[in-house]
Structure formats: C-alpha cells, structure tokens
Amino acid sequence: MMARLTPTKPLRFGEFVALMALMMASVAFSLDAMLPALPLIGQELSPDAPARGQLVITSFVLGLGLGTLICGPVSDAFGRKSVLLVGITLYLIGSIMAIQAMSIEMLLAARFLQGVGGAAPRVVATAMVRDLYEGRTMARVTSIIMTLFVLVPALAPSIGAGIMWLSNWRMIFLAFVVFGLVAGLWLMLRQPESLPPERRRPLSIRKIGAALVEILTNPRVMIYVLALTFAFAPLYVWLSNLPMIFDDVYGRANSFPFWFAITALVAGTASVANSQLVMRFGMRRIATLAFLWQAIVSLAFLLLMQIGLPAHWDFGLFFAFMCTGFFSIGLTFGNLNALALQPLGHMAGIGASVVMSFSTVCAALIAMPISLAYDGTPLPLILGMMLCACVALALMLMARHIAQEELV
C-alpha cells in the first residue's frame, strides 16, 4: 500500500505537463472564479459596506505573497512533493472554512489561508519542472503549461457564474475543494519526488534574512521590485472592481464572464508579443513604454467620461480600455521580474521568492484602499491605474538614470 503512495516511476511527458498545468492554474482559478460572486458576497456578509466583498480578492493575494516567501526555501530543504501536499491541505482547509463563513471577517481569514496554501502549487510546481527538465525541453514544458494556463482566466468566471446559477456563491468554494482534492490525489499517487535528498539544501533563516537585506539595500534591484509592485496593484484593483462596474454602471452582470473571457485571451497574447519584441527593444524599454501607455490611456478615458457618451459607446470604450489595460499590464510582469533578478544570480532561488513575495504583498496593500474607494463608477479604478502607472513610469526613468551612471 505504501509503495502505491510513493511512486518512483517518472510520469510520461504529457501527464506531467497536465499535472503541472493543473497545479499552476490553481491560483488563477481561485481568483477569477470568485469574480461573479463579489457583489453578492458584499451584500450578504457586509450589507453596511458591500464594497468589502472585494477584499475576497486581496486577502487571498496577501496569503499568496506570504506563502511565496516560505514555500520555495522550505521545498529546497524538505523536498517538493511534501511541501506541495501540505500547501494543498491548507488550501482545502481554507476552502472548507469559506463554505461555512458567516461573517466577512471569517471569509477573509479563510481566503488568506487559502492563499498561503495556494502559494505551494504556484512556486513549488515551477521548481519541480526545473528539477526534471532543463534547456530547450524546459522551455517547451513551460510554453505548453502557459498556453494551457491562459485558458483558466478565460473560463474561470463562467464556471463561477454557472455554479451560482445552479446553487449559490458558497458552492464555488466546494469547486475549489474538488480542484484541490484532484490535484493532491493525482500528485500523491502518480508523481515521484523530484528533488532527491542529496540535492537538498538545509533551511536557513539566516540566508533568507540575508537575501531580504541584500534586496532591500540594492537600488538596482529595489527600483524594479517597486515598479513590479505598482504593475501588480492595478491588476488586483481591476479584478476587485470589475464585477461591480459591470453590474452597477453598465447593467451587464450576466454577460460579465463572456467579456472577461475575451479580455483574458487578449491579455494572454501579451506574453507572445513580448517574446517577439524583447529581443529588439529590451526589457526596460518595453516596460517603460507599457507604463507610459497605461497612463495615457487612463487619462484619455478619464476625459472621455466627462463628455457623456451614449450608453453603447460608453461601454464599448470601457471594454477597449479594459483590454488595453490588461494587455499593457501583461507586458510588464515578465520583464520587470527578469530585471529585478538580474543582479541576484548568486541567490536566484531565494531571490525569486523574496522578490515575488514582496511585490505581491505590497501590491495587495496598495490595491486595497483603491478598491474600497469604489463609488459606483469606474472613476476610482481609472485614477488608481493612472496613479500606479505614473509612479511606475517615474521608477523606470530613475532605473534608466542609474543604469547610465553605472556605465560612466
């Protein structure tokens, strides 16, 4: 019986890719499937302040950021599979707590725990791919996984809306339980441990602390980490505010999953476009132009809102704004992450965990007040996006100045 629970035979290529894609998709599914439920959650659990329902997104992200810092180094010390199974268990406990939540505070605590657990599939699955593949084969695995991954944000809101149509928003968390059980059992019964004991590294709090100090005191790194933070923050505001905007402003709550699916597919092409552009223009220039574009488009839409366009034109412009916003955000993530990690080659693993954890947590903290400022119009979202884009643009111009100084 124990032999069955500890498989040693490597998975076939297709099954391994499918399992890793399922693991990595858990975060996107846990965020995007909740979007259609945000207005109802706010009305039911926080009737005096329904906008607090949006914190279901940012509380998950906060847990995700904390878990990201922990999971990578712990999996280096104790192996990938055990950390993945512990993370999935926390994710399941958080999901069950959320089903039973009778207050917004309990639901937010459950979502935070879900996020901590969800960090394991996000981080450790990537490490497992790196353990087993390298070079062009690793690039092939990652490309296939990302192709499958793009479909999850496109389909997740429709799945959430379908569950609500059949039952209620609490049953979305039951879907998360099923998702987690399938992933956990598949991993436990089929996937061997990918990091043998002789390749493990002892867990060192001192090393994590040293990594934090080095990153926080290195201006070349921190300027890109802060820019990454201000790139992430508008994404979380978009996810939090969109369901309410579609319902309150445009009266299109029922068709929201359809419009979001189109936007997610458009955003998914950003990585394809970036792979073609980055070799010609470079990471810093693309990210800088993306932030400039975000600021210009936000200002333009802000001015167009003052004209008072007919309803169908108003929605069409907002949808175009949404697509361009998500696309430009997609052009920044990979480039800024790579720029931040460039000086950290001697501590790539811990450095990546610290960079992603810091930027994720700080972005969620920035997004919270912007999301809670929602007043029944898209105005706070647009102003928030414009402000974040301007700050990030200023940081990128400072980074260019620092780079020129280093060449002198």
C-alpha positions in Angstrom: 0.0 0.0 0.0 2.8 2.4 0.9 4.5 1.7 -2.4 1.5 2.9 -4.2 1.5 6.2 -2.3 5.2 6.7 -3.0 5.6 6.2 -6.8 9.1 6.0 -8.2 8.4 5.7 -11.9 8.6 9.0 -13.8 5.4 10.3 -15.4 5.1 10.4 -19.1 5.7 13.8 -20.6 2.1 14.6 -21.4 0.8 13.5 -17.9 3.5 15.5 -16.2 2.7 18.7 -18.1 -1.0 18.3 -17.5 -0.4 17.8 -13.7 1.9 20.9 -13.5 -0.6 23.0 -15.5 -3.3 22.0 -13.1 -1.1 23.0 -10.2 -0.1 26.3 -11.6 -3.7 27.1 -12.6 -4.9 26.8 -9.1 -4.1 30.5 -8.3 -5.9 31.9 -11.4 -8.9 29.6 -10.8 -9.1 30.6 -7.1 -9.1 34.3 -8.1 -11.1 34.5 -11.3 -13.9 32.0 -10.4 -14.8 34.3 -7.5 -15.3 37.4 -9.6 -19.1 37.0 -10.4 -19.7 36.4 -6.7 -18.2 39.5 -5.3 -21.3 41.7 -5.3 -23.4 39.0 -3.7 -20.8 38.3 -1.0 -20.6 42.0 -0.1 -24.4 42.3 0.1 -24.8 39.1 2.2 -21.9 39.3 4.6 -21.3 43.1 4.8 -24.6 44.8 3.9 -23.5 48.1 5.6 -20.3 48.2 3.4 -20.8 45.9 0.4 -17.6 47.1 -1.1 -15.8 45.0 1.5 -16.7 42.0 -0.6 -13.9 43.0 -2.9 -11.4 42.1 -0.2 -12.0 38.5 -1.0 -9.5 39.0 -3.8 -6.8 41.0 -1.9 -6.9 38.8 1.2 -6.2 35.8 -1.0 -3.3 37.7 -2.6 -1.8 38.7 0.8 -1.8 35.0 1.8 -0.3 34.1 -1.5 2.5 36.6 -1.1 3.4 35.3 2.4 3.3 31.7 1.2 5.5 32.5 -1.7 8.3 33.6 0.6 8.1 30.4 2.6 7.4 27.6 0.1 10.5 28.0 -2.1 13.2 27.7 0.6 11.2 25.0 2.5 10.9 22.9 -0.6 14.6 23.1 -1.2 15.1 21.6 2.3 12.4 19.0 2.6 11.5 18.1 -1.0 8.9 19.3 -3.5 6.2 16.8 -3.0 5.7 17.0 0.8 5.5 20.8 0.6 3.0 20.7 -2.2 0.8 18.3 -0.3 1.0 20.5 2.9 0.1 23.5 0.8 -2.8 21.8 -0.9 -4.0 20.7 2.6 -4.0 24.3 3.8 -5.8 25.3 0.6 -8.5 22.7 1.3 -8.9 23.8 4.9 -9.3 27.4 3.8 -11.9 26.4 1.2 -14.0 24.4 3.8 -13.8 27.4 6.2 -15.0 29.7 3.5 -18.0 27.5 2.8 -19.1 27.8 6.4 -18.2 31.5 6.9 -21.0 33.5 8.5 -19.2 36.9 8.6 -17.0 38.8 6.1 -14.1 38.6 8.6 -14.2 34.8 8.8 -14.4 34.6 5.0 -11.4 36.9 4.6 -9.4 34.8 7.1 -10.3 31.7 5.1 -9.2 33.3 1.9 -5.9 34.3 3.5 -5.3 30.7 4.5 -6.3 29.6 1.0 -3.7 32.0 -0.4 -0.9 30.7 1.9 -1.7 27.1 0.7 -2.1 28.1 -2.9 1.4 29.5 -3.0 2.8 25.9 -2.9 1.4 24.9 -6.3 2.3 28.3 -7.7 6.0 28.2 -6.6 6.9 24.6 -6.0 5.4 23.2 -9.2 7.7 25.6 -11.1 10.7 24.3 -9.1 9.6 20.7 -9.9 9.7 21.5 -13.6 13.2 22.9 -13.1 14.3 19.7 -11.2 13.3 17.4 -14.1 14.0 19.4 -17.2 16.5 22.0 -18.5 17.4 23.9 -21.6 15.0 23.7 -24.6 13.0 20.9 -23.1 12.2 23.0 -20.0 11.3 25.9 -22.3 9.0 23.5 -24.2 7.3 22.3 -21.0 6.9 25.9 -19.7 5.4 27.1 -23.0 2.8 24.3 -23.1 1.9 25.0 -19.5 1.5 28.7 -20.1 -0.6 28.0 -23.2 -3.0 25.9 -21.0 -2.8 28.5 -18.2 -4.2 31.3 -20.4 -7.4 29.3 -20.8 -8.0 29.3 -17.0 -8.7 33.1 -16.5 -10.9 33.0 -19.6 -13.1 30.2 -18.4 -13.0 30.6 -14.6 -15.6 33.4 -14.3 -18.0 31.4 -16.4 -17.5 28.4 -14.2 -18.2 30.5 -11.1 -21.3 32.1 -12.7 -22.5 28.6 -13.7 -22.1 27.3 -10.1 -24.0 30.3 -8.8 -26.8 29.7 -11.3 -27.1 26.1 -10.1 -26.7 26.9 -6.4 -25.0 29.8 -4.6 -21.6 31.5 -4.2 -20.6 29.2 -1.3 -20.5 26.3 -3.7 -17.7 27.9 -5.7 -15.6 27.0 -2.7 -16.8 23.5 -3.0 -15.4 23.5 -6.5 -12.1 24.6 -5.0 -12.2 21.6 -2.7 -12.8 19.3 -5.6 -10.0 21.0 -7.6 -7.6 20.7 -4.6 -8.5 17.0 -4.0 -8.0 16.1 -7.7 -4.6 17.8 -7.7 -3.5 16.4 -4.4 -4.5 12.8 -5.1 -3.0 12.9 -8.6 0.2 14.3 -7.2 0.3 11.8 -4.3 -0.5 8.7 -6.3 1.4 9.4 -9.6 4.2 11.9 -9.2 7.6 10.8 -7.7 9.6 13.2 -5.6 11.7 15.3 -8.0 14.4 16.5 -5.5 16.4 13.7 -4.1 17.9 14.0 -0.5 21.5 14.5 -1.8 20.4 17.7 -3.7 18.5 19.3 -0.9 19.8 22.4 0.9 19.3 22.9 4.7 16.7 25.5 5.6 18.5 28.6 6.7 16.6 31.5 8.2 19.9 33.4 8.1 20.1 33.0 4.3 16.5 34.2 3.9 17.2 37.2 6.2 20.5 38.0 4.3 18.6 37.8 1.0 16.0 40.2 2.3 18.7 42.7 3.5 20.6 42.4 0.2 17.5 43.0 -1.9 16.2 45.9 0.2 19.5 47.7 0.2 20.3 47.2 -3.5 18.9 50.1 -5.5 19.3 48.2 -8.8 17.0 45.5 -7.5 14.6 47.5 -5.4 13.7 50.0 -8.2 12.5 47.2 -10.3 10.8 45.4 -7.4 8.9 48.6 -6.6 8.0 49.0 -10.3 6.7 45.4 -10.3 4.7 46.2 -7.2 2.9 49.2 -9.0 2.4 46.9 -12.0 0.7 44.2 -9.9 -1.5 46.7 -7.9 -3.8 47.8 -10.8 -4.4 44.2 -11.7 -5.8 43.4 -8.3 -7.9 46.6 -8.4 -9.3 45.5 -11.8 -10.2 42.1 -10.5 -11.8 43.5 -7.4 -13.8 46.3 -9.1 -14.8 44.8 -12.5 -17.9 42.7 -11.3 -19.4 45.8 -9.6 -18.7 48.1 -12.5 -20.3 45.6 -15.0 -23.3 45.4 -12.6 -23.8 48.9 -11.3 -22.5 51.0 -14.2 -23.3 49.0 -17.3 -26.0 46.6 -16.2 -24.2 43.7 -17.8 -23.6 41.4 -14.7 -24.9 38.3 -16.5 -22.6 38.7 -19.5 -19.6 39.7 -17.4 -17.9 36.2 -17.8 -18.1 36.5 -21.6 -16.5 39.9 -21.7 -13.9 38.9 -19.2 -13.0 35.8 -21.2 -12.3 38.0 -24.3 -10.1 40.3 -22.2 -8.2 37.4 -20.7 -7.5 36.0 -24.1 -6.3 39.4 -25.3 -4.1 39.7 -22.3 -2.7 36.2 -22.9 -1.3 37.4 -26.2 0.9 39.9 -24.3 3.5 37.2 -23.5 3.6 36.2 -27.2 4.1 39.8 -28.3 6.7 40.4 -25.6 8.7 37.3 -26.7 8.9 38.9 -30.2 9.6 42.5 -29.0 12.0 41.9 -26.1 15.0 40.8 -28.3 14.7 44.0 -30.4 13.8 46.7 -27.8 14.9 45.2 -24.4 13.1 44.6 -21.2 13.4 48.0 -19.6 12.2 49.9 -22.7 9.2 47.7 -23.2 8.1 48.0 -19.5 8.7 51.8 -19.6 6.5 52.2 -22.8 3.8 50.0 -21.3 3.6 52.2 -18.2 3.5 55.3 -20.4 0.7 53.8 -22.4 -1.2 52.9 -19.3 -1.0 56.5 -18.0 -2.0 58.0 -21.4 -4.9 55.6 -22.0 -6.2 56.2 -18.4 -6.1 59.9 -18.9 -7.8 59.7 -22.2 -10.6 57.6 -20.8 -11.0 59.9 -17.9 -11.5 62.8 -20.3 -14.0 60.8 -22.4 -16.0 60.0 -19.3 -16.7 63.7 -18.9 -18.3 64.0 -22.4 -21.3 61.8 -21.5 -21.3 59.4 -24.5 -24.4 57.2 -25.4 -24.6 54.0 -23.3 -23.4 51.6 -26.0 -20.4 53.9 -26.9 -19.6 54.3 -23.2 -19.4 50.5 -22.7 -17.5 50.0 -25.9 -14.9 52.5 -24.8 -14.6 51.0 -21.4 -14.2 47.5 -22.8 -11.5 48.7 -25.1 -9.8 50.4 -22.1 -10.1 47.2 -20.2 -8.4 45.2 -22.9 -5.6 47.6 -23.5 -5.1 47.9 -19.7 -4.8 44.1 -19.2 -2.6 43.8 -22.3 -0.2 46.5 -21.1 0.0 45.0 -17.6 0.9 41.7 -19.3 3.9 43.4 -21.0 5.4 44.4 -17.6 5.4 41.3 -15.4 8.0 39.1 -17.0 10.3 41.9 -18.0 10.3 43.5 -14.5 10.8 40.2 -12.8 13.8 39.4 -15.0 15.2 42.9 -14.5 14.9 42.6 -10.7 16.6 39.1 -10.7 19.5 40.1 -13.0 21.8 41.1 -10.1 20.8 38.1 -8.0 22.2 35.3 -10.0 24.2 34.1 -6.9 20.9 33.6 -4.9 18.4 33.0 -7.7 16.0 30.7 -5.8 15.7 32.7 -2.6 15.9 35.9 -4.5 12.9 35.0 -6.7 10.9 34.1 -3.6 11.7 37.3 -1.9 11.0 39.5 -5.0 7.7 37.8 -5.7 6.6 37.8 -2.1 7.5 41.5 -1.5 5.9 42.7 -4.7 2.7 40.6 -4.2 2.1 41.7 -0.6 2.8 45.4 -1.2 0.7 45.4 -4.4 -2.2 44.0 -2.4 -1.8 46.6 0.3 -1.8 49.4 -2.4 -4.8 47.9 -4.2 -7.0 47.6 -1.0 -7.7 51.3 -0.5 -8.2 51.9 -4.2 -10.7 49.0 -4.4 -12.6 50.2 -1.3 -12.9 53.7 -2.8 -15.3 52.3 -5.4 -18.3 54.7 -5.6 -20.5 53.1 -8.2 -18.4 54.5 -11.1 -15.2 53.4 -12.8 -13.5 56.6 -11.6 -11.5 55.3 -8.6 -10.2 52.4 -10.8 -9.1 54.7 -13.6 -7.5 57.2 -11.2 -5.8 54.3 -9.3 -4.4 52.8 -12.5 -3.2 56.2 -13.8 -1.5 56.9 -10.4 0.2 53.5 -10.3 1.3 53.8 -13.9 2.8 57.3 -13.3 4.7 56.1 -10.2 6.0 53.0 -12.1 7.0 55.2 -15.1 8.9 57.5 -12.8 10.7 54.5 -11.3 11.6 53.2 -14.7 13.1 56.5 -15.7 15.1 56.5 -12.5 16.3 53.0 -13.3 17.5 54.2 -16.7 19.4 57.0 -15.0 21.0 54.5 -12.6 22.0 52.3 -15.5 23.6 55.2 -17.3 25.6 56.2 -14.2 26.9 52.6 -13.9 28.3 52.8 -17.4 30.2 56.0 -16.7 
